[in-house]
Amino acid sequence: MNFFISDAFAQAGGGGQGGGLISLLPLVVIFVVFYFLLIRPQQKRAKQHREMVAALKKGDEVVTNGGILGKITDTDDNFVQVEIASGVTVRVQRHSVAQMMPKGTAKSS
């Protein structure tokens, strides 16, 4: 029955401070790995999207988050008007623009 109960031994002097710091090391390593694999790339992607949204101008061809492909006909501080067909314009928020497309993409579809 001795294998169910561990024996209690007296600790050696020194306070055991080194053991506390070493036990935090895996948590620090995990945080560093998460930062470089998840947090940093997401921040980089968000920064690129903010720069793209700020650079939108009349004549750019864009795709919205809803999948609408069109050409920007007018810009505002918070909204852009996107022409999705001849004479059909939709007003969407700037940040709902997912990506810019190469020139001529809207004509070919």
N, C-alpha and C positions, 0 to 999 in steps of 0.2 A: 504494500500500500504506500510505500515511500515514493513511488513515481508520480502520484497525484499531488503531493504536497512538496513544494520545493523547500530546501533547507535555508534557513536565515543565517547569513554570515555577517559579522561586523564589517562595516565599510572601513576602508583604509582612510587615513587622514588626508586632507587636501581639499575637502569641500565638494569635489566633483564638478567644478565649473566648466572644465573642458567638455564633459559629456553633454552639457546643455547646449553649447554652441555647435557641437557636431550634430546634434539631433535637429537643429534648424537648417543645416546645410541642404538636405534634400528639398525642403520647401523653397529655399532660395533658388536652387537649380531649376525646379519646376516653374517658378515664376519667370525666370529668365527665358526658358524655352518657350513658354506661352507668349511672352512679349515679342520675341523674334519671329515666331511662327504664326501668331494670330493677330495680336494687337497692332504691331507696326505696319504690316501690309494693309490692314483695314484702314488705318489712318492715312496711309499713302494714297489709297484708292479714293477716299473721301476728299482729300485735297485736290486730286486730279479732277474729280467731278465738279467741285466748287469752281476751279479755274475754267473748266469747260463751260459751265453755266454762265459765268461772268463774261465770257468772250462771245456769247451768242450775238449774232447780228442778222440784219435783213439779208435774205438770199441763201442762208445756210439750210442745208437739208438735214433733218433730224428725225429720230425715232423717239417717241414718248414711252413712258413706262407701260402704257396700255397697248403698245405695239403699233401705234398710228405713225405712218411714214408720211412726211410732208415737207414743205418748204416754208421757212419763216417769212411772213409778209410784214410784220410789225412787231416791235419790241417795246416793252415797258419796264419799270423797275421790278415788278413782281410777275408779270404775265407776258406771254408771247402769243401772237396769232400765227397759226400754222395752216397753210392752204393744203388740204388733203386731196382735193380734186378741183377741176376748173370751176371757179366761182364758189367753192365750199371752203369756208375757213372755220377753224376751231380755236378757241382761246383756252390756253392751258397755262398752268403755273410754270415758272422758269425751272424750278428744281425737279419737275416731273419729266424733263427731257432726259432720256437715258443716255443717248449717244449721238454724235454727229456722224453723218454718212458722207461718203465721197460725192462730189458734184456729179449730177446726172443720174443718181440712183432713183430718184422719184420719177423721172421720165421713163425709165426702162421698165418700171413695174406696172 
